[in-house]
Structure formats: structure tokens, C-alpha cells
Amino acid sequence: MTEAPPLAADPNFRRFWAGVTLGQLGAQLGHIALPVVAVQLLMASELELGVLNAAATAAFLLVGLPAGAWVDRWAKRRVMIRADVVRAVAISAIPVLWAFDALAMWHLYVVAAVIGVATVFFDVAYQSVLPFLVRREQVSDANGKLEGVAQVARVAGPAAGGLLLKVVSAPLLFVADAIGYAFSAFFLSRVHDREVPRVRAPEARLRTEIAEGLGFVLRHRLLVRIVACTTLSNLAFTLAFTLMPILVLRIIGLEPFWFGVVMGAGAVGGIVGAVLAPRIGRVVGEGTAIPLASLLGGATLALVPLSASLGSPYAAMGVLLLAEFCFSFSVLVYNVMQVSMRQRICPEHLLGRMNASIRFFVWGIMPLSALLSGVLGDRIGVVATMWVAVVLACLAAVPVVFSPLLGMKTLPDAPDAAPEPAPSAAATPDPLGSTPPGAEREPGGGAGDAGDR
């Protein structure tokens, strides 16, 4: 077997890497602009902000499971490219509506929902394509590099967005968001991978294929604990961070520029976490790093509601910066470890359904949590809702703390031995037009994040 070139020297991986960076940079500008438009231009209430966040994540609950089965049937590169195109077109509607003085909250709900559906397909395909792009022994290194550069974009994006908000209106930031998605699609088209789209037997049913993915996740003694931890964590963190724009912009009274600084500077912790995750895994153990990171994330969340009681906006901003740094650090260590394990242990023909099954639970809870956050924020207040989230975040670590992960030096890295059933000679047409097996493959690739927290 020939030795693979270092990932940083591999032009194919560099194109993949560039797509991640540009797509993330554009998306981060949109992430800072959306709550500013809702809270400051459209004067959204706590409940309306909850509905907006629910609309953005509802697709993971509604179409997450079938998306995994479909992605396993289709060419993943084309799924990601078309998802990028859909997101670029949808996000462009906001500045157009604003220019005609017609922008309303329901427009934000619709745009967020469309982008959410496209993101489901993009993310499932992205997390499933990496083993076809690099060798299995390079998966952890690739995830670390992708997350590191994604975190750089998460620093630069909100910071740049905060600066731009001083000279342009928030809706105009969505133009840059659309450009980022367009560049992501372009670089995806320049990446090659080894994937051959799977041939589906005519008798194969969507429900059966979904059940195979769910069964793999729920029967795996480590995956099921990670899913439980991440689901409870996302319940807690969505409960808190849905109301973060109101906490920062109204209760503490910071300007949108400083909101961008808080979001961007916090992502520095993600960069450090992504870079140090492999080393942390070697020092404390790859399995042990997962419960430790979960405990740190839960404890860190307490700093967010605490910041509202400090009296000084600048003191509150300092505490929020620390909270964002530690939170992002813990999430990235957690994600690099558990996502890399998932990609290594899963048989290739189940990758899409495995990732979609996990996303169904860990992201499917988010729209429900966002709605709950809006209701609780309206009934008991923003700060009280965040303290409820702190309690839930601390409880979320229980499934992984009391598990074989604690004390585990090395996570498993071998796929299941069970082979994929042999396909029949008749192939089912690919709705996205993927190349059938036996024909020459076209370039493939992807961009996105590598985590579920």
C-alpha cells in the first residue's frame, strides 16, 4: 500500500478545506445578522425568537431520518452542491425583501426553514463523505483540520459582521452569506473522492433502510450513550442560546458590534479545542476526553446567566467571552473525538443513515427546545430560563460519565464486520443524477462542520 501524502499537502483535500472555510465564513455572517434583524429591526419577542430558532432546526426532526437513507442512495457531492445552491438562493431573499420595505418575521421563518432542510442534507452528506475522501487512519487528522479552520471562520465571521454592522444594515450581510455558499458549491465541484453511489435493490423500502441506520446506533454500546449525552446537552444549550440575543442586546445592553465580538472571540476556544483534541485524547485517553468535555460544557453554561447580574456591561461582556471560549473548547474536543469514532466504526454503506439517525435525536430536540425557550422566556424571564438550562446541561453528562468511555484509552476504530448485502443487477435511478456503478465517476467532495453539539 502506498503511503498517503500529508493532508495539508494534498491538493484534493486543500480544495475540500477551502470549501469548508469559505462556506463557514459566509454562514457566520448570516448567523450574526439573523438575530440582529429579528431583535432590532423587527422587534421580535421572546416567543417569536423561539419560533425562529425552531423553524431553523425543525428539518432535523421532520426529515432527518429519511434524509439519511436518501443520502446513502445518492452521490453525496451532488447533494452538498445542490444544498449550497438552495441556501444561497433562499438567504438572498432577505436583503431583497428588505430593499422593498416588505420584510416581516414570517419571511424569516420561511427562509430559516428552507435553509434548515437544505442543511440537513448537506450535513448528513458531509459527515458521510469524509471516509471516501481520506484514508481511515487520516479521519481524525482531517476532522481536526476541518474543525480548526471552521473555527477560524467562526472567529472572523462574527467579528467581521460586527464591524460591518457599523457601516451597513444587517440585511446586507446576507449577501455575503449567499456568496459564501456559492463559493462552497464551486470548491465542492473541484474535489474528487472514491465514492461509488450505492445500488439499491428494487425491493428495498425506505422504512427498512431507516431502521437499519437506527438499529446500528441504538445497539452500539458507546454510540447510544453519546447520543443520549448530546441530545440532553442540545436541549439545554438551545434553551439558553435561543435567548442569547435578547440577553446581550436588551438586558445587558451591548451594541450589535459587541454581540459579534462575543460570538467571534468565543470561537477562539473552538480553534484551541480542535487543535488540541488529538493531544488531549492521547494524554487523558480518547474515551475519557468525551465525558470530561461534557462536564466542562455544562459547568461553563452557568457563566451566561451569571453575566446578567454583574451590573456593568463591560464586566458582563468579559464573562460572556470566557463562557463562549470554554464552551466552544469543550464542544470541539467532544466532537473531534466522537465524530471521528463514528466515521471509523460504521460500515461505509450505513454512514449516511448512521449520521442521520444521530442527527435526528441530537438536532431533532433543538426545535422543541427553542419553542420551550420562547415560552419559558415569556413566562418566567430570560435569566430564569437560562438557569433551568444550566441544571439540564449538568445532568447531560451522566450517560457518558457512568459509561465505559470514562477511563478508555483508545476508542474503537474498526467498522462492523458484517458486509453489505449484495445488490441486484437492476439499479434504482438516482433522483439527483448520480453516476451508476460501472460508469466513470465524476468529482466529489464536501464542506461543512464536523460536529453535533
Disulfide bonds with the S-S distance in Angstrom:
none
